[in-house]
Amino acid sequence: METSKTRGNFTGKLGFVLAAAGSAVGLGNIWRFPYLAAKDGGGLFIFCYIILALTFGFTLLTTEIAIGRKTAQSPLTAYGVIHPKWKGLGILASLVPIIILPYYLAIGGWVLKYLAVSLTGKVTAAAGDDYFTGFISERFSPIVFMMIFAALSAIIIFGGVDKGIERASRLIMPLLLILILCVSFYALTIRHTDPSGIERTGLEGLRIYLLPNFEGVTLRQLFVVIMDALGQLFFSISVAMGIMIAYGSYVKKDVNLMPSIVQIEFFDTVVALLAGLMIVPAVYVFMGTEGMSSGPGLIFISLPKIFAAMGKAGAVIGVLFFVMVAFAAVTSAVSIMEAIVSGLVDKFHFSRKKSSAIVTAYGIIGGSIVCLGYNVFYFELKLPNGTTGQILDLMDYISNSCLMPLVSLLTCILIGWVVKPRTVIDEVTLGGYPFKRRRLYVAMITVIAPLLLFLLLVQSVGIF
């Protein structure tokens, strides 16, 4: 087995919290949370999300971090240490970051492209209806930007746990928070009069974003909102990807886990809410309620139009926004890569440099195939959830809609019913530290979380 020196460790609690928060605060929080909030009745979605974050999210986050620290192993090998007959779950969990990495690098390249467009003052061109489609349909440009993004992420991975991941997180995360606060504040101050003479303000958009809208909400629609919030939590707190197990394995035994977990919860929830605060009011001001339903195309289609409509201020805000999104994308890409790298180190005893080189090469090759999925390898496939997609959408569906709920469900069964919750509780209370939400944890890991995950899984595969 590798020594702790070979594997590395976070130097302290702050480094772990910032790295874990950096993983959690990625593209899922920046674009997915705002459009789900807009789609699902604003405050109604936010209320469901916060409740689930404090219960369901807390349970999965605690479980994975505790498994990582208890075993000091990667997700690939940690489950086998917990129970020898459950080694297969480690393989299943490791498949998630392996599938996600190529298309995440491709999307990261898109972010860098739009950052370059903003820096060169071409915001008006990017606001064109066909600009985004035209870019991703090119053969070479998306691959070049993807490779640059992969190289930026790889540099941090090659630096190791303390000198790479932790050092980068200590620098990037405070800057990211400052940028989000600045853009969020600006979004509340803007106003715009459309061609029909209707004036809309950022504060009106804020009310739409925060106040629950129960108009016409049925039990089925409420169920959809809850499932959307549940699915968002996978992105928000980076569970079921092996990431938190990998990061937990680098946490020293003398660290009190509960305050760290609470801080990660808090940081992630605040950033998710601020992302909505930053995007939803601005979209409402310039595009009305119709623009708020633009879905995943929010960042690359709707927001460039808004920055162009802002005039000179839009050029500056656009640069700040895409710098911020690039920061968030890099920290998440690093965590996805690390989940795979740690598996190669622990299972095959490769050096960190060799493992990092293998993962980077795989990511670039896979990312290139994803980029070519919009031209050379283009196809349209009807997915069980009712959508039609290409290579990226298929990989996203397999990883996020199928494998992640399944991995979490099996993890709950393993901890809740096979080895029992005491396995995690003992790790959390190591050193005599208290576990204030112990009863909640036991109820969630044994009954409530498995039930919710089962419902999410059957919905994802199109059963209802």
C-alpha positions as CSV (number, residue, x, y, z in Angstrom):
1,M,0.0,0.0,0.0
2,E,1.2,3.5,-0.7
3,T,2.5,5.6,2.1
4,S,0.7,8.8,3.2
5,K,3.7,10.7,2.0
6,T,3.2,9.2,-1.5
7,R,-0.6,9.9,-1.5
8,G,-0.2,13.3,0.1
9,N,-2.4,15.1,2.7
10,F,-4.1,18.4,3.1
11,T,-2.1,20.5,5.5
12,G,-5.1,21.5,7.5
13,K,-8.8,21.9,7.7
14,L,-9.0,25.1,5.7
15,G,-7.2,23.5,2.7
16,F,-9.6,20.6,2.7
17,V,-12.7,22.8,3.0
18,L,-11.6,25.1,0.2
19,A,-10.7,22.2,-2.1
20,A,-14.0,20.4,-1.4
21,A,-15.9,23.6,-1.8
22,G,-14.0,24.2,-5.0
23,S,-15.1,20.9,-6.3
24,A,-18.7,21.5,-5.4
25,V,-18.7,25.0,-6.9
26,G,-18.5,24.2,-10.5
27,L,-20.5,24.6,-13.7
28,G,-23.5,22.8,-12.1
29,N,-23.9,25.6,-9.6
30,I,-23.2,28.4,-12.0
31,W,-25.6,27.5,-14.7
32,R,-27.7,24.5,-13.6
33,F,-29.0,25.9,-10.3
34,P,-30.3,29.2,-11.7
35,Y,-32.2,27.7,-14.6
36,L,-33.8,25.0,-12.4
37,A,-34.8,27.7,-9.9
38,A,-36.3,29.8,-12.7
39,K,-38.1,26.7,-14.2
40,D,-39.4,25.4,-10.9
41,G,-41.1,28.4,-9.3
42,G,-38.2,30.3,-7.9
43,G,-38.4,30.2,-4.1
44,L,-40.3,26.9,-4.2
45,F,-37.2,25.2,-5.7
46,I,-34.9,27.1,-3.4
47,F,-36.9,26.0,-0.3
48,C,-36.8,22.3,-1.4
49,Y,-33.1,22.6,-2.2
50,I,-32.1,24.0,1.2
51,I,-34.1,21.4,3.1
52,L,-32.6,18.6,1.0
53,A,-29.1,20.0,1.3
54,L,-29.4,20.0,5.1
55,T,-30.6,16.4,5.2
56,F,-30.0,14.4,2.1
57,G,-26.9,16.3,1.0
58,F,-25.5,16.3,4.5
59,T,-25.9,12.5,4.7
60,L,-24.2,11.7,1.4
61,L,-21.4,14.2,2.0
62,T,-20.7,12.9,5.5
63,T,-20.7,9.3,4.3
64,E,-18.3,9.8,1.5
65,I,-15.8,11.9,3.4
66,A,-15.9,9.5,6.3
67,I,-15.3,6.5,4.0
68,G,-12.4,8.3,2.5
69,R,-10.7,9.2,5.7
70,K,-11.4,5.9,7.4
71,T,-9.8,3.9,4.6
72,A,-7.3,6.4,3.3
73,Q,-8.1,5.1,-0.1
74,S,-9.4,6.2,-3.4
75,P,-13.0,5.4,-4.4
76,L,-11.7,2.6,-6.6
77,T,-10.4,0.7,-3.5
78,A,-12.1,2.3,-0.5
79,Y,-15.4,0.3,-0.8
80,G,-13.4,-3.0,-0.8
81,V,-11.8,-1.9,2.5
82,I,-15.2,-1.2,4.0
83,H,-16.5,-4.6,3.0
84,P,-14.5,-7.1,0.8
85,K,-17.6,-8.2,-1.1
86,W,-18.5,-4.7,-2.2
87,K,-15.4,-4.0,-4.3
88,G,-17.6,-3.8,-7.3
89,L,-19.2,-0.6,-6.0
90,G,-15.7,1.0,-6.1
91,I,-15.4,0.2,-9.8
92,L,-18.9,1.6,-10.4
93,A,-18.2,4.7,-8.4
94,S,-14.9,5.2,-10.4
95,L,-16.7,5.0,-13.7
96,V,-18.6,8.2,-12.9
97,P,-15.5,10.6,-13.1
98,I,-14.1,8.6,-15.9
99,I,-17.2,9.2,-18.0
100,I,-17.6,12.8,-16.8
101,L,-14.0,14.0,-17.4
102,P,-14.0,14.1,-21.2
103,Y,-17.2,16.1,-21.6
104,Y,-16.4,18.4,-18.7
105,L,-13.1,19.3,-20.3
106,A,-15.0,20.0,-23.6
107,I,-17.4,22.3,-21.7
108,G,-14.5,24.0,-20.0
109,G,-13.1,24.7,-23.4
110,W,-16.3,26.4,-24.3
111,V,-16.0,28.6,-21.2
112,L,-12.4,29.6,-22.3
113,K,-13.7,30.4,-25.8
114,Y,-16.3,32.8,-24.4
115,L,-13.7,34.3,-22.0
116,A,-11.5,35.0,-25.0
117,V,-14.4,36.5,-26.9
118,S,-15.1,38.8,-23.9
119,L,-11.5,39.8,-23.5
120,T,-11.2,40.7,-27.2
121,G,-14.4,42.9,-27.1
122,K,-16.4,40.6,-29.4
123,V,-19.4,40.4,-27.1
124,T,-21.8,41.6,-29.9
125,A,-20.7,38.8,-32.2
126,A,-21.2,36.2,-29.5
127,A,-24.7,37.4,-28.9
128,G,-25.7,36.2,-32.4
129,D,-28.3,33.4,-32.5
130,D,-26.1,31.0,-34.3
131,Y,-22.7,31.9,-32.7
132,F,-22.6,29.1,-30.2
133,T,-23.9,26.4,-32.6
134,G,-21.4,27.6,-35.2
135,F,-18.5,27.4,-32.7
136,I,-19.2,23.9,-31.3
137,S,-19.8,22.7,-34.9
138,E,-16.2,23.6,-35.9
139,R,-13.7,20.8,-36.1
140,F,-10.6,22.3,-34.6
141,S,-11.3,25.4,-32.5
142,P,-13.3,23.6,-29.8
143,I,-10.5,21.0,-29.5
144,V,-7.8,23.7,-29.1
145,F,-9.7,25.4,-26.3
146,M,-10.5,22.1,-24.6
147,M,-6.7,21.2,-24.7
148,I,-5.9,24.6,-23.1
149,F,-8.4,24.0,-20.4
150,A,-7.2,20.4,-19.8
151,A,-3.6,21.7,-19.5
152,L,-4.6,24.3,-16.9
153,S,-6.3,21.6,-14.8
154,A,-3.4,19.2,-15.3
155,I,-0.8,21.7,-13.9
156,I,-2.7,21.7,-10.6
157,I,-3.0,17.9,-10.5
158,F,0.7,17.4,-11.2
159,G,1.4,19.7,-8.2
160,G,0.0,17.1,-5.8
161,V,-2.5,17.4,-2.9
162,D,-0.9,20.2,-0.8
163,K,1.2,22.0,-3.4
164,G,-1.3,21.6,-6.2
165,I,-4.9,21.2,-5.2
166,E,-4.8,22.9,-1.8
167,R,-2.6,25.8,-2.9
168,A,-4.7,26.5,-6.0
169,S,-7.9,26.3,-4.0
170,R,-6.6,28.8,-1.4
171,L,-6.0,31.3,-4.2
172,I,-8.9,30.6,-6.5
173,M,-11.8,30.2,-4.1
174,P,-11.6,33.6,-2.4
175,L,-11.3,35.3,-5.8
176,L,-14.2,33.3,-7.1
177,L,-16.4,34.4,-4.2
178,I,-15.4,38.1,-4.6
179,L,-16.3,37.9,-8.4
180,I,-19.6,36.3,-7.7
181,L,-20.5,39.0,-5.1
182,C,-19.5,41.8,-7.4
183,V,-21.5,40.5,-10.4
184,S,-24.5,39.6,-8.1
185,F,-24.6,43.1,-6.7
186,Y,-24.4,44.7,-10.2
187,A,-27.3,42.5,-11.4
188,L,-29.6,43.9,-8.8
189,T,-28.9,47.5,-9.9
190,I,-29.7,47.2,-13.6
191,R,-32.9,48.3,-15.3
192,H,-34.0,48.0,-18.9
193,T,-37.0,49.2,-21.1
194,D,-37.9,46.8,-23.9
195,P,-39.2,47.8,-27.3
196,S,-42.8,47.6,-26.0
197,G,-42.1,50.2,-23.4
198,I,-42.1,47.8,-20.4
199,E,-39.4,48.6,-17.8
200,R,-37.9,45.8,-15.7
201,T,-35.5,46.0,-12.9
202,G,-33.0,43.7,-11.2
203,L,-34.9,43.9,-7.9
204,E,-38.1,42.7,-9.7
205,G,-36.0,39.7,-11.0
206,L,-34.8,39.1,-7.4
207,R,-38.4,38.8,-6.2
208,I,-39.2,36.3,-8.9
209,Y,-36.1,34.4,-8.0
210,L,-36.6,34.2,-4.2
211,L,-40.4,34.3,-3.7
212,P,-42.2,30.9,-4.1
213,N,-44.7,30.7,-6.9
214,F,-47.4,28.1,-6.1
215,E,-49.7,29.1,-8.9
216,G,-51.1,26.0,-10.5
217,V,-48.6,23.7,-8.7
218,T,-50.0,20.1,-8.5
219,L,-48.6,17.2,-6.5
220,R,-46.9,15.8,-9.6
221,Q,-45.3,19.2,-10.3
222,L,-44.1,19.4,-6.7
223,F,-42.6,15.9,-7.1
224,V,-40.7,17.1,-10.2
225,V,-39.4,20.2,-8.2
226,I,-38.2,17.9,-5.4
227,M,-36.5,15.5,-7.9
228,D,-34.9,18.4,-9.7
229,A,-33.5,19.7,-6.4
230,L,-32.4,16.2,-5.5
231,G,-30.6,15.8,-8.8
232,Q,-29.0,19.3,-8.4
233,L,-27.4,18.2,-5.1
234,F,-25.2,15.7,-6.9
235,F,-23.7,18.5,-8.9
236,S,-23.6,20.9,-6.0
237,I,-21.8,18.8,-3.4
238,S,-19.9,16.5,-5.7
239,V,-21.2,13.3,-4.3
240,A,-21.5,9.9,-6.1
241,M,-18.5,10.9,-8.3
242,G,-15.8,9.5,-6.0
243,I,-14.5,13.0,-5.4
244,M,-15.4,13.4,-1.8
245,I,-14.0,9.9,-1.0
246,A,-10.7,10.9,-2.6
247,Y,-10.6,14.2,-0.8
248,G,-11.6,12.6,2.5
249,S,-8.7,10.2,2.2
250,Y,-6.3,13.2,2.3
251,V,-7.8,14.5,5.6
252,K,-5.7,14.0,8.7
253,K,-7.1,12.0,11.5
254,D,-7.0,14.8,14.0
255,V,-9.3,17.0,12.0
256,N,-12.9,17.4,13.3
257,L,-15.0,16.4,10.3
258,M,-18.3,17.9,11.3
259,P,-17.3,21.6,11.3
260,S,-15.6,21.0,7.9
261,I,-18.7,19.3,6.5
262,V,-21.0,22.2,7.8
263,Q,-18.6,24.7,6.2
264,I,-18.7,22.9,2.8
265,E,-22.5,22.7,3.0
266,F,-22.7,26.4,3.8
267,F,-20.2,27.5,1.2
268,D,-21.8,25.5,-1.6
269,T,-25.4,26.6,-0.7
270,V,-24.4,30.3,-0.5
271,V,-22.6,30.1,-3.9
272,A,-25.5,28.3,-5.5
273,L,-27.9,31.0,-4.3
274,L,-25.5,33.8,-5.4
275,A,-25.2,32.2,-8.8
276,G,-29.0,32.5,-9.2
277,L,-28.9,36.0,-7.7
278,M,-26.3,36.9,-10.3
279,I,-28.0,35.4,-13.4
280,V,-31.8,35.3,-12.9
281,P,-32.4,39.0,-12.3
282,A,-30.1,40.0,-15.2
283,V,-31.9,37.5,-17.6
284,Y,-35.3,38.8,-16.4
285,V,-34.4,42.4,-16.9
286,F,-33.3,42.0,-20.5
287,M,-35.3,38.9,-21.7
288,G,-38.4,38.8,-19.3
289,T,-39.7,35.6,-17.9
290,E,-39.4,33.9,-21.3
291,G,-35.6,34.2,-21.1
292,M,-35.5,32.6,-17.7
293,S,-36.7,29.3,-19.3
294,S,-33.7,29.0,-21.7
295,G,-32.3,26.1,-19.7
296,P,-28.8,24.8,-20.2
297,G,-28.1,27.3,-23.0
298,L,-28.2,30.1,-20.4
299,I,-24.5,30.8,-20.2
300,F,-23.5,30.4,-23.8
301,I,-26.7,31.8,-25.6
302,S,-28.7,34.0,-23.3
303,L,-26.1,35.7,-21.2
304,P,-23.9,37.0,-24.2
305,K,-27.1,38.7,-25.5
306,I,-27.5,40.4,-22.1
307,F,-23.9,41.5,-22.0
308,A,-24.2,43.0,-25.5
309,A,-27.4,44.8,-24.4
310,M,-25.5,46.3,-21.4
311,G,-23.2,48.3,-23.7
312,K,-19.8,49.2,-22.3
313,A,-20.7,47.9,-18.9
314,G,-21.6,44.6,-20.4
315,A,-18.0,44.2,-21.8
316,V,-16.6,44.5,-18.3
317,I,-19.2,42.3,-16.7
318,G,-18.8,39.7,-19.4
319,V,-15.1,39.4,-18.7
320,L,-15.6,39.2,-15.0
321,F,-18.4,36.6,-15.4
322,F,-16.4,34.3,-17.7
323,V,-13.3,34.6,-15.5
324,M,-15.4,33.5,-12.6
325,V,-17.0,30.6,-14.5
326,A,-13.5,29.5,-15.7
327,F,-12.3,29.5,-12.1
328,A,-15.2,27.4,-11.1
329,A,-14.8,25.0,-14.0
330,V,-11.1,24.5,-13.3
331,T,-11.6,23.6,-9.6
332,S,-14.2,21.1,-10.5
333,A,-12.2,19.6,-13.4
334,V,-9.2,19.2,-11.0
335,S,-11.4,17.3,-8.5
336,I,-12.8,15.0,-11.2
337,M,-9.2,14.3,-12.4
338,E,-8.1,13.6,-8.9
339,A,-10.8,11.0,-8.3
340,I,-9.3,9.0,-11.2
341,V,-5.6,9.8,-10.3
342,S,-6.0,8.6,-6.7
343,G,-7.4,5.3,-8.0
344,L,-4.4,4.7,-10.2
345,V,-2.1,5.5,-7.3
346,D,-3.9,3.2,-4.8
347,K,-4.8,0.3,-7.1
348,F,-1.9,0.1,-9.4
349,H,0.8,1.9,-7.3
350,F,1.6,4.3,-10.1
351,S,3.4,7.5,-9.2
352,R,1.4,10.7,-9.0
353,K,3.1,12.1,-12.1
354,K,2.5,8.9,-14.1
355,S,-1.1,8.7,-13.0
356,S,-1.6,12.4,-13.8
357,A,-0.1,12.0,-17.2
358,I,-2.3,9.0,-18.0
359,V,-5.5,10.8,-16.8
360,T,-4.6,14.0,-18.7
361,A,-3.9,12.1,-22.0
362,Y,-7.2,10.2,-21.5
363,G,-9.1,13.4,-20.9
364,I,-7.7,15.1,-24.0
365,I,-8.4,12.1,-26.2
366,G,-11.9,11.7,-24.8
367,G,-12.6,15.4,-24.9
368,S,-11.6,15.6,-28.5
369,I,-14.1,12.8,-29.4
370,V,-16.8,14.8,-27.5
371,C,-15.9,17.9,-29.5
372,L,-16.1,16.0,-32.7
373,G,-19.5,14.7,-31.6
374,Y,-21.0,18.0,-33.0
375,N,-19.5,17.5,-36.5
376,V,-17.6,14.3,-37.6
377,F,-19.3,12.0,-35.1
378,Y,-22.7,13.7,-35.1
379,F,-25.8,11.7,-34.4
380,E,-29.1,12.1,-32.7
381,L,-30.2,9.6,-30.1
382,K,-33.5,9.5,-28.2
383,L,-32.8,9.0,-24.5
384,P,-35.1,7.4,-21.9
385,N,-35.7,10.7,-20.2
386,G,-37.4,12.0,-23.3
387,T,-34.5,14.2,-24.6
388,T,-32.5,13.8,-27.8
389,G,-28.8,14.0,-27.6
390,Q,-25.3,13.6,-29.1
391,I,-22.1,12.1,-27.5
392,L,-21.9,14.6,-24.7
393,D,-25.6,14.3,-23.8
394,L,-25.3,10.5,-23.8
395,M,-22.3,10.5,-21.5
396,D,-24.0,13.0,-19.3
397,Y,-27.2,10.9,-19.1
398,I,-25.3,7.7,-18.3
399,S,-23.1,9.3,-15.6
400,N,-25.6,11.8,-14.0
401,S,-29.0,10.3,-14.5
402,C,-28.1,6.6,-14.1
403,L,-24.8,5.9,-12.4
404,M,-24.8,8.7,-9.8
405,P,-28.2,7.8,-8.2
406,L,-27.3,4.1,-8.4
407,V,-23.9,4.6,-6.7
408,S,-25.5,6.6,-3.9
409,L,-28.3,4.2,-3.4
410,L,-25.9,1.2,-3.1
411,T,-23.7,3.3,-0.8
412,C,-26.7,3.9,1.5
413,I,-27.5,0.2,1.5
414,L,-23.9,-0.7,2.3
415,I,-23.5,1.8,5.2
416,G,-27.1,1.7,6.4
417,W,-27.8,-2.0,6.3
418,V,-24.6,-4.1,5.7
419,V,-21.8,-2.6,7.8
420,K,-24.3,-0.3,9.7
421,P,-24.2,3.5,10.3
422,R,-21.8,3.0,13.3
423,T,-19.0,2.6,10.7
424,V,-19.4,6.3,9.7
425,I,-20.4,7.5,13.1
426,D,-17.2,6.1,14.7
427,E,-15.1,7.9,12.1
428,V,-16.9,11.2,12.5
429,T,-16.6,11.1,16.3
430,L,-12.9,10.0,16.2
431,G,-11.0,12.0,18.9
432,G,-14.1,12.5,21.0
433,Y,-15.7,15.0,18.7
434,P,-19.5,15.3,18.8
435,F,-21.9,14.3,16.0
436,K,-24.8,16.6,16.6
437,R,-27.0,15.3,13.7
438,R,-26.4,11.6,14.5
439,R,-30.1,10.7,14.7
440,L,-30.9,12.5,11.5
441,Y,-28.0,10.8,9.8
442,V,-29.1,7.3,10.9
443,A,-32.7,8.0,9.7
444,M,-31.5,9.3,6.3
445,I,-28.9,6.7,5.5
446,T,-31.1,3.7,6.4
447,V,-34.6,4.7,5.1
448,I,-35.2,8.2,3.7
449,A,-32.2,8.7,1.4
450,P,-32.5,5.2,-0.2
451,L,-36.2,5.9,-0.9
452,L,-35.5,9.3,-2.5
453,L,-32.6,7.8,-4.5
454,F,-34.8,5.0,-5.8
455,L,-37.5,7.5,-6.9
456,L,-34.9,9.6,-8.6
457,L,-33.4,6.6,-10.4
458,V,-36.7,5.3,-11.7
459,Q,-37.6,8.9,-12.9
460,S,-34.2,9.2,-14.6
461,V,-34.6,6.1,-16.6
462,G,-38.1,7.2,-17.8
463,I,-40.3,4.9,-15.8
464,F,-42.4,7.9,-14.6
